[in-house]
Amino acid sequence: MVTSTNEETCRAAAARVAAAIESAHTDGAAALLRCSAENIYFEDPISRVNGLSGLKRVMDHTWRAVPGSRFKVREQAVVGNKAYTRWTLVREEGGKELRLIEAVGESTLDEQGRIVRHVDYWDSVQVVYGRIPVLGRLLKRIRKAVGVGWEPDASENPHRA
């Protein structure tokens, strides 16, 4: 059972997490690491690590792989001891904001409001594998064959939120 005190702690922690996510590109994820427990478990479609050093490696890799990018928090909700954060990895190009990854992160918080488990959910097919020339075309054909329809990505669809 989540008490109102625990819920307040989780809401305050979630707000700190959102601010840390948005500052990660400028502080090398230091704020995000401060919001996390020593034994944090982190997972996304291409990484699965344990501990603060593992999380730091993932963040460092992001800045090397996508220089000039930053996280932008779109929405956040708190349910019990979990914070759900909808975020976008963006980069400025030609005066326009290019959306690179759209995701939802699920953070499980401990009694002190630190992240003990974080899982990001995003489309690795489009983001990673879809950019490989031959494989990308093959995956697009497969999606068209098994899906109801295929919409253009955010850069082609100005009405996407």
C-alpha positions in Angstrom: 0.0 0.0 0.0 1.4 3.4 -0.9 0.8 6.0 1.7 0.4 9.7 0.9 3.9 10.4 2.3 5.4 7.8 0.0 3.4 9.2 -2.9 4.7 12.7 -2.2 8.2 11.3 -2.0 7.7 9.6 -5.3 6.2 12.7 -7.0 9.1 14.9 -5.7 11.6 12.2 -6.9 9.9 12.0 -10.3 10.2 15.7 -10.7 14.0 15.4 -9.9 14.3 12.6 -12.4 12.6 14.6 -15.1 15.0 17.6 -14.5 18.0 15.2 -14.4 17.0 13.6 -17.7 16.7 17.1 -19.4 20.1 18.2 -18.0 22.0 15.0 -18.9 23.6 16.4 -22.0 25.1 19.3 -20.1 26.2 17.6 -16.9 27.3 14.2 -18.3 24.3 12.6 -16.5 25.7 13.6 -13.1 22.2 14.6 -11.9 20.7 11.4 -13.2 23.3 9.4 -11.4 22.6 11.3 -8.2 18.9 10.3 -8.5 19.8 6.6 -8.9 20.6 3.9 -6.3 24.0 2.4 -6.4 22.6 -0.9 -7.6 20.3 0.5 -10.3 19.2 -1.8 -13.1 18.9 0.0 -16.5 17.5 -1.5 -19.7 16.5 -0.2 -23.1 16.3 -2.0 -26.5 20.0 -2.0 -27.0 21.5 -1.9 -23.4 21.1 -3.8 -20.2 23.4 -2.7 -17.3 23.7 -2.8 -13.5 25.0 -0.2 -11.2 25.9 3.5 -11.6 29.0 2.7 -13.7 26.9 0.8 -16.2 24.4 3.7 -16.4 27.2 6.2 -16.9 28.6 4.0 -19.8 25.2 4.1 -21.5 24.9 7.8 -21.1 28.4 8.4 -22.3 27.8 6.2 -25.3 24.6 8.2 -26.2 26.5 11.5 -26.3 29.3 10.0 -28.5 26.8 8.2 -30.8 24.5 11.2 -31.2 26.6 14.4 -30.6 24.6 17.6 -30.0 21.5 15.7 -28.9 19.5 16.2 -25.7 16.6 14.6 -23.9 13.3 16.6 -23.7 10.7 15.4 -21.2 7.2 15.6 -22.7 5.0 14.1 -19.9 5.3 12.4 -16.6 2.9 10.4 -14.4 3.4 8.7 -11.0 1.6 5.6 -9.9 2.6 4.2 -6.6 6.4 3.9 -6.5 6.8 4.1 -10.3 7.4 7.2 -12.5 6.5 7.0 -16.2 8.3 9.6 -18.3 7.6 10.2 -22.0 10.7 11.7 -23.5 12.2 12.5 -26.8 15.9 12.5 -27.9 16.2 15.6 -30.1 18.9 17.5 -32.0 18.8 20.9 -33.6 19.5 20.8 -37.4 19.1 23.8 -39.6 17.1 25.7 -37.0 14.6 22.9 -36.6 14.2 20.3 -33.8 14.8 16.8 -35.2 13.2 14.0 -33.2 15.6 11.1 -33.1 13.9 8.8 -30.5 10.5 8.9 -28.9 10.2 6.8 -25.7 8.6 6.0 -22.4 10.7 5.3 -19.4 9.5 3.4 -16.4 11.4 4.2 -13.2 10.9 2.2 -10.0 11.7 4.3 -6.9 12.9 3.1 -3.5 11.8 4.6 -0.1 14.3 7.4 -0.5 13.1 8.3 -4.0 16.1 6.9 -5.8 15.7 5.0 -9.1 16.4 1.3 -8.4 15.1 0.0 -11.8 14.6 1.9 -15.1 13.4 0.5 -18.4 13.1 2.6 -21.5 10.7 1.5 -24.2 11.4 2.7 -27.8 11.3 1.4 -31.3 14.8 -0.1 -32.0 13.8 -1.2 -35.4 13.2 2.3 -36.7 16.0 4.0 -34.7 18.9 1.5 -35.0 18.3 -1.3 -37.4 16.2 0.8 -39.8 19.2 3.0 -40.6 21.2 0.1 -41.9 20.7 0.3 -45.7 19.7 -3.2 -46.8 18.3 -4.3 -43.4 16.3 -1.0 -43.1 14.6 -1.6 -46.4 13.8 -5.2 -45.5 12.4 -4.3 -42.1 10.2 -1.6 -43.7 8.8 -4.2 -46.1 8.1 -6.6 -43.3 6.3 -3.9 -41.3 4.2 -3.0 -44.3 3.4 -6.7 -44.9 2.3 -7.5 -41.4 0.9 -4.1 -40.3 -2.4 -2.4 -41.0 -0.6 0.7 -42.4 2.7 2.5 -42.2 2.7 6.2 -41.3 5.6 8.5 -42.1 8.0 9.3 -39.3 7.8 12.6 -37.4 10.1 14.4 -39.8 7.6 13.6 -42.6 4.4 14.1 -40.6 4.0 17.6 -39.3 0.8 16.7 -37.3 2.5 14.2 -35.1 2.6 15.3 -31.4 
